[in-house]
Amino acid sequence: MFNEVFLYETECSDGSYGDNCSRQCSGHCRHNIACNYVTGQCDKGCTEGWFSLNCSQQCKGQCREDITCNETTGLCNKGCDAGWSGDMCDKECDDETYGYNCVNRCSGHCLNNYPCNKQTGHCDGGCQPGYTNSDCGKKCILSYGENCQYQCSQHCINETCDRFDGSCQKDCDNEESCKLVDMSDSNDLSATVGGTVGSIVLLIIGIVIAVFFLRLRRKAKTMTKRESIVLGNRTCITLEHRQSYKEGLIPQKGHANDVKIYADVSHEKTTRGPPSKKYISVRNIKAQITNMSANESSGFKTEYNDIPRGELHQSLEAKKTENKVKNRYTTIYPYDHSRVILKSNSSTEGDYINANYIEASV
């Protein structure tokens, strides 16, 4: 009988082993030492948290005192940590047990039937009415309610009461005392409920009022900003331009494809009536209004018809492609001869803004 023996003339480089060094070490040998270049085993042991001869398997369990598993078997030499069980300490305790190897049972009296802490057995969220202590395993004595926070009434015989609702178990010392107990309990409950509901209502009212004022303030800012933009974009005509219109000068036209403002109003020159008196003294204002209102307000109608309509001058700059996006309204353009020209150091932003200079007497 012959045994097959492989001879390795040279050792493999770090990280490989076997015939022709064709296999890779696990990479988890202790102190990052290379594995045996013949067998692939970690001769000096495994890095913490890994086990098996070649240290290729990772510990999965929860070992006691945070000790790593056995580097050969993968078992926890000192047993499982609290809240865990199983051969490999990889099974968590169910909702009714806790502690080392899950051998202890929860009290079953945690608030809202929540499971107890799997490590300590405590009821972290509190106890059901009638029970107290960290694990809610102790019944209320001479007290009642959640976590036994309320004392039994002194009118109960021996001050013993139901640990859940506080009612006297052995009746009261007399009939009047029982009435007092019932009234005081109901008053306390009513006061508690009333105070809670009142606080919630006041909180809701406060939130509603705050939201209302915030929205009102935001709306006021928006309206102010909108009005300022509208006023800034309003096209005005100087006295010189109005005089040119009166003298019958025809304004220059733009390109054929230009969009005219006031599309729903005629661009033709209107028939003008006799000029009205523009400057009226305070003492004559009442008489002027009376005269203008005669004949179905013909005076006011005449002045209204004298207002120039349509586009009186060209607005080529406002209709350029790069400037159209700067117009808030697509039918209101500033005239080229009286527009506001911005002074900017940037050549890309341009000098255009939808605004006109106007003449005004102060």
Rosetta blueprint (number, residue, H / E / L):
1 M L
2 F L
3 N L
4 E L
5 V L
6 F L
7 L L
8 Y L
9 E L
10 T L
11 E L
12 C L
13 S L
14 D L
15 G L
16 S E
17 Y E
18 G L
19 D H
20 N H
21 C H
22 S L
23 R E
24 Q E
25 C L
26 S L
27 G L
28 H L
29 C E
30 R H
31 H H
32 N H
33 I L
34 A L
35 C L
36 N L
37 Y L
38 V L
39 T L
40 G L
41 Q L
42 C L
43 D L
44 K L
45 G L
46 C E
47 T L
48 E L
49 G L
50 W E
51 F E
52 S L
53 L L
54 N L
55 C L
56 S L
57 Q E
58 Q E
59 C L
60 K L
61 G L
62 Q L
63 C E
64 R H
65 E H
66 D H
67 I L
68 T L
69 C L
70 N L
71 E L
72 T L
73 T L
74 G L
75 L L
76 C L
77 N L
78 K L
79 G L
80 C E
81 D L
82 A E
83 G L
84 W E
85 S E
86 G L
87 D L
88 M L
89 C L
90 D L
91 K E
92 E E
93 C L
94 D L
95 D L
96 E L
97 T E
98 Y E
99 G L
100 Y E
101 N L
102 C L
103 V L
104 N E
105 R E
106 C L
107 S L
108 G L
109 H L
110 C E
111 L H
112 N H
113 N H
114 Y L
115 P L
116 C L
117 N L
118 K L
119 Q L
120 T L
121 G L
122 H L
123 C L
124 D L
125 G L
126 G L
127 C E
128 Q L
129 P E
130 G L
131 Y E
132 T E
133 N L
134 S L
135 D L
136 C L
137 G L
138 K E
139 K E
140 C L
141 I L
142 L L
143 S E
144 Y E
145 G L
146 E E
147 N L
148 C L
149 Q L
150 Y E
151 Q E
152 C L
153 S L
154 Q L
155 H L
156 C E
157 I H
158 N H
159 E H
160 T L
161 C E
162 D L
163 R L
164 F L
165 D L
166 G L
167 S L
168 C E
169 Q L
170 K L
171 D L
172 C E
173 D L
174 N L
175 E H
176 E H
177 S H
178 C H
179 K H
180 L H
181 V H
182 D H
183 M H
184 S H
185 D H
186 S H
187 N H
188 D H
189 L H
190 S H
191 A H
192 T H
193 V H
194 G H
195 G H
196 T H
197 V H
198 G H
199 S H
200 I H
201 V H
202 L H
203 L H
204 I H
205 I H
206 G H
207 I H
208 V H
209 I H
210 A H
211 V H
212 F H
213 F H
214 L H
215 R H
216 L H
217 R H
218 R H
219 K H
220 A H
221 K H
222 T H
223 M H
224 T H
225 K H
226 R H
227 E H
228 S H
229 I H
230 V H
231 L H
232 G H
233 N H
234 R L
235 T L
236 C L
237 I L
238 T L
239 L H
240 E H
241 H H
242 R H
243 Q H
244 S H
245 Y H
246 K H
247 E L
248 G L
249 L L
250 I L
251 P L
252 Q L
253 K L
254 G L
255 H L
256 A L
257 N L
258 D L
259 V L
260 K L
261 I L
262 Y L
263 A L
264 D L
265 V L
266 S L
267 H L
268 E L
269 K L
270 T L
271 T L
272 R L
273 G L
274 P L
275 P L
276 S L
277 K L
278 K L
279 Y L
280 I L
281 S L
282 V H
283 R H
284 N H
285 I H
286 K H
287 A H
288 Q H
289 I H
290 T H
291 N H
292 M H
293 S H
294 A H
295 N H
296 E H
297 S H
298 S H
299 G H
300 F H
301 K H
302 T H
303 E H
304 Y H
305 N H
306 D L
307 I L
308 P L
309 R L
310 G L
311 E L
312 L L
313 H L
314 Q L
315 S L
316 L L
317 E H
318 A H
319 K H
320 K L
321 T H
322 E H
323 N H
324 K H
325 V L
326 K L
327 N L
328 R L
329 Y L
330 T L
331 T L
332 I L
333 Y L
334 P L
335 Y L
336 D L
337 H L
338 S L
339 R E
340 V L
341 I L
342 L L
343 K L
344 S L
345 N L
346 S L
347 S L
348 T L
349 E L
350 G L
351 D L
352 Y L
353 I L
354 N L
355 A L
356 N E
357 Y L
358 I L
359 E L
360 A L
361 S L
362 V L
